[in-house]
Amino acid sequence: MISPLSNVHPDAKIGKNVTIDAFTTIEADVVIGDDSWIGPNVTIFNGARIGKNCKIFPGAVISAIPQDLKYQGEHTTLEIGDNCTIREMVTLNQGTSALGKLQLATIVC
């Protein structure tokens, strides 16, 4: 169920049986796996790849641009595996380019 008080871009790929609570924002280039729960006040930016059966608690910021000074605006992602729990107020940023190759930020639970 997607709350009518959330803002989900129509191009985001939302799996089956996903709950998205109120006041959550999900941008276009996002993939969320089946049976996941996205709590209220979560922000999920472009480049997020979230696995199946994940729980993201209120206030989390997912896939924001990196704070690394080497980041030059290149397309990178943040990949969260299956069965992960991301607790309240956590910020997880995308990867950056380092040593001439793309570095992905990957969370495996």
N, C-alpha and C positions, 0 to 999 in steps of 0.2 A: 504494500500500500504506500502510495506517495501522498504526503500531506498536501492539501491545496495551499498551505502557507509556506511551502518550500519553493525554490526556484531551480528547476532542473532543465538544462538546455535540451532541446528536442534531439540533438545529435548524440547525446550521451548514450552509451550502451548499458542498459540496466538489465540484469539477469532476472530470472523468475523468482517470485516470492521474496523480493527485496522490499524492506521497509525503509522509508526515508521520512524522518520526522520533521516537524515544523521549523521554519527559519533556517533551513539548510540550503546552501547554494552548491550546485554541481555544474561545472562548465562543460563545453562541447566534447573535448577530446579526453573522455573519461570512460573507463570500463569497470563495471561493478559486477562481481560474480553472484550466482544464485544464492538464495537463502541468507543474504547479508542484512545487517541492521545498521543503519546510519542514524545516529541520534540527532537531537535538536542542536541548532547553532553550529553545525559542522560546515566547513568550507573545503570543497574538493576542486582544485584547479586542474587545468589541462595537463595531460601527461600521466595522470593517475591510472594505474592498473591494479585493481583490488580483486583478490581471489574470492573463492566461494566460502560461505559460512563465516564471514568476518563480522566483527562488532566494533563500531567506531563510536566512542562516547562523546558527550556534549563538549563543544568548544574546540575540537581538534581542527587543525589546519593541515591538509594533505596536499602534497605536490606543489608547494609554493616554489618560486624560483630560488636557486641556491644563494647562500650568502658568501660563497667562495668568490674571491676577486678574479679568479681565472674564468669565471662564467662570462660568455660573450653573447648570450641570447640564443645559443644553439638549441635545437629540439632535443630534450632529454626526457626521461620518465622517472617515475617512482613506482616500483613494483612491490606489491604486498601479497604474500602468498596466501594459501587457503588457511582457514581456521585461526586467523589472527585476531587478537583483541588489542585495540588501540585505545588507551584510557583518556580521561578528560584532559583537555587543554594541551595535548601533545602536538608539536609541530614536526612534520616530516617533509623535508625538501627533496626536490629532484636531484639527480646526479649532475655532474659537470664534465667538461672535457678536460682531461689531464694527460700529460705525456703524449699528446697527439692522438689519443683515442678516446672514445666515448666511455664514460664511467656511469653506469646505472646505479641508482640507489635501490637496493633490494632488501626487503624485510621478510624474513622467513620465520614463522612461528612453529 
